[in-house]
Amino acid sequence: MSPYGYHWRIFHRPAALARAYWECVRCALPDRPRGLRSALDIAHLDEDPGNMAEENLAALCRRCHAANDYATWSAHYRVWLEKWKEERIAALDAARPILQYLEEAS
């Protein structure tokens, strides 16, 4: 179940934006809603989406949010990329008859 339901939209997110005076807490970029979409994200500083404590939520612009989460994101991406490469190599090797022949011969 996603933690971003009714309470997130109605209580936690608006409270975090108000505490930050509708500005990014790192670079002070003001919130400029584009239609109904805000220019600010609410980041979980400990990267635990279930932790809705006030001190754990910070209003960040997209650039600062990406910089905040980069280390975790890049680690997950490297794991995913390595797995994808292995699967891709296995699929390509399976399509090569000479490799199948060599495996059967040995």
C-alpha positions as CSV (number, residue, x, y, z in Angstrom):
1,M,0.0,0.0,0.0
2,S,1.3,3.4,-1.0
3,P,1.9,5.9,1.9
4,Y,0.9,8.7,-0.5
5,G,-2.9,8.6,0.0
6,Y,-5.5,10.9,1.5
7,H,-3.5,11.9,4.6
8,W,-0.4,12.7,2.5
9,R,-2.3,15.0,0.1
10,I,-4.5,16.7,2.7
11,F,-2.2,16.9,5.8
12,H,1.5,16.0,5.4
13,R,2.4,17.6,2.1
14,P,0.6,20.9,2.6
15,A,2.0,21.2,6.2
16,A,5.6,20.6,4.9
17,L,5.1,23.2,2.2
18,A,3.7,25.7,4.7
19,R,6.6,25.1,7.1
20,A,9.0,25.9,4.3
21,Y,7.0,29.0,3.3
22,W,6.5,27.5,-0.1
23,E,10.2,27.6,-1.0
24,C,12.9,25.0,-1.5
25,V,14.7,24.7,1.9
26,R,18.0,24.3,0.1
27,C,18.1,26.9,-2.7
28,A,15.0,29.0,-1.8
29,L,13.3,28.5,-5.2
30,P,9.7,29.7,-4.7
31,D,6.8,27.4,-5.5
32,R,5.3,28.4,-8.8
33,P,2.4,26.1,-9.5
34,R,2.1,25.2,-13.1
35,G,-1.6,24.7,-13.4
36,L,-2.3,22.2,-10.6
37,R,1.2,20.9,-10.4
38,S,3.6,22.3,-7.8
39,A,7.2,23.1,-8.6
40,L,8.3,21.6,-5.2
41,D,8.6,18.0,-4.0
42,I,8.4,16.8,-0.5
43,A,11.5,14.7,0.3
44,H,11.8,12.1,3.0
45,L,15.2,13.0,4.3
46,D,15.8,9.5,5.7
47,E,14.5,8.0,2.5
48,D,11.8,6.0,4.3
49,P,8.4,6.8,2.8
50,G,6.6,5.5,5.9
51,N,8.3,8.1,8.1
52,M,6.0,11.1,8.1
53,A,7.6,12.9,11.0
54,E,7.8,16.7,10.5
55,E,11.5,16.8,10.9
56,N,11.9,14.1,8.2
57,L,9.9,15.9,5.5
58,A,11.5,18.8,3.6
59,A,10.2,20.9,0.7
60,L,12.8,20.6,-2.1
61,C,12.8,21.7,-5.8
62,R,13.3,18.9,-8.3
63,R,17.0,19.6,-8.7
64,C,17.7,19.6,-4.9
65,H,15.5,16.5,-4.4
66,A,17.5,14.7,-7.1
67,A,20.8,15.7,-5.5
68,N,19.5,14.6,-2.1
69,D,18.5,11.1,-3.3
70,Y,21.3,10.6,-5.9
71,A,23.5,8.3,-3.9
72,T,20.6,5.8,-3.2
73,W,19.2,6.2,-6.7
74,S,22.6,5.5,-8.4
75,A,23.2,2.4,-6.2
76,H,19.8,1.0,-7.2
77,Y,20.4,1.9,-10.8
78,R,23.8,0.2,-10.9
79,V,22.3,-3.0,-9.5
80,W,19.4,-2.9,-12.0
81,L,21.8,-2.1,-14.9
82,E,24.1,-5.0,-14.1
83,K,21.1,-7.4,-13.9
84,W,19.8,-6.1,-17.2
85,K,23.2,-6.6,-18.9
86,E,23.4,-10.1,-17.7
87,E,19.9,-10.9,-18.9
88,R,20.6,-9.3,-22.3
89,I,23.8,-11.2,-22.7
90,A,22.1,-14.5,-21.8
91,A,19.3,-13.7,-24.3
92,L,21.8,-12.9,-27.1
93,D,23.9,-16.1,-26.3
94,A,20.7,-18.2,-26.4
95,A,20.1,-17.0,-29.9
96,R,23.5,-17.9,-31.2
97,P,23.5,-21.5,-32.6
98,I,27.3,-21.9,-32.5
99,L,27.3,-21.4,-28.7
100,Q,24.6,-23.9,-28.3
101,Y,26.6,-26.4,-30.4
102,L,29.7,-25.8,-28.3
103,E,27.8,-26.3,-25.1
104,E,26.4,-29.6,-26.3
105,A,29.9,-30.8,-27.6
106,S,31.6,-30.2,-24.2
